[in-house]
Amino acid sequence: MHILVSFRGAVSDHTGEKSTSIEMAESTDISSLLQLLIAKYPKVKTISKYLCISVNGSLATRDRELSEGDVVELFFRMGGG
């Protein structure tokens, strides 16, 4: 299945790209996607535990199943005070 991954903000500094398309097996989840991204972009491993993830515009947990055509966005949580 085809998944579009968008790297938002400083996450793109670790990938060198703003987005990528990934072909994955059916019945896969976000954790599996992250492992593929770490293999393609080794610097992502250092930030992976800090990433926020959305699928089709809604926040998602790492065990969420992905479907054909999903758009996954990886970003850092905004903070301030």
Phi, psi and omega per residue, in radians:
M1 nan 2.746 -3.051
H2 -1.789 2.201 3.113
I3 -2.179 2.342 3.029
L4 -1.726 2.251 3.133
V5 -2.034 2.232 3.133
S6 -1.957 2.292 3.135
F7 -1.794 1.916 -3.049
R8 -1.643 2.532 3.042
G9 0.986 -2.339 -3.063
A10 -1.181 -0.265 3.096
V11 -1.064 -0.629 3.136
S12 -1.146 -0.370 3.057
D13 -1.142 -0.490 -3.128
H14 -1.532 -0.261 3.136
T15 -1.899 -0.432 -3.066
G16 1.351 0.115 -3.141
E17 -2.417 2.754 3.080
K18 -1.553 -0.457 -3.133
S19 -2.826 2.907 3.075
T20 -2.701 2.743 3.018
S21 -1.858 2.386 -3.112
I22 -2.181 2.341 2.981
E23 -1.694 2.207 -3.093
M24 -2.282 2.820 3.055
A25 -1.224 2.715 3.044
E26 -1.095 2.797 3.112
S27 0.988 0.999 3.097
T28 -2.155 2.778 -3.115
D29 -2.101 3.127 -3.098
I30 -1.100 -0.646 3.113
S31 -1.021 -0.734 3.104
S32 -1.147 -0.687 3.082
L33 -1.066 -0.779 3.134
L34 -1.053 -0.671 3.113
Q35 -1.120 -0.695 3.067
L36 -1.120 -0.713 3.135
L37 -1.163 -0.663 3.095
I38 -1.114 -0.668 3.095
A39 -1.129 -0.666 -3.124
K40 -1.398 -0.627 -3.109
Y41 -2.229 1.472 -3.048
P42 -0.953 -0.507 3.137
K43 -1.135 -0.374 -3.134
V44 -1.127 -0.476 -3.140
K45 -1.007 -0.647 -3.086
T46 -1.229 -0.334 -3.099
I47 -2.011 -0.075 -2.954
S48 -1.015 -0.618 -3.118
K49 -1.294 -0.214 3.139
Y50 -1.719 -0.072 -3.034
L51 -1.324 2.448 2.907
C52 -1.706 2.600 -3.035
I53 -2.326 2.334 2.989
S54 -2.177 2.601 3.064
V55 -2.173 2.094 -3.127
N56 0.939 0.653 3.053
G57 1.530 0.012 3.121
S58 -2.074 2.403 3.101
L59 -0.985 2.513 -3.065
A60 -2.428 2.644 3.046
T61 -1.571 2.880 -3.052
R62 -1.244 -0.257 3.112
D63 -1.627 0.092 3.137
R64 -1.190 2.287 3.077
E65 -1.254 2.482 3.115
L66 -1.782 2.695 -3.139
S67 -2.219 2.792 3.089
E68 -0.864 2.269 3.065
G69 1.445 0.033 3.106
D70 -1.063 2.593 3.038
V71 -1.966 2.037 -3.117
V72 -1.854 2.286 3.076
E73 -2.029 2.322 3.088
L74 -1.954 2.270 -3.081
F75 -2.719 2.898 3.057
F76 -1.650 2.530 3.069
R77 -1.127 2.407 3.101
M78 -1.470 2.459 3.114
G79 -2.426 2.945 3.126
G80 2.947 -3.120 -3.114
G81 -2.772 nan nan
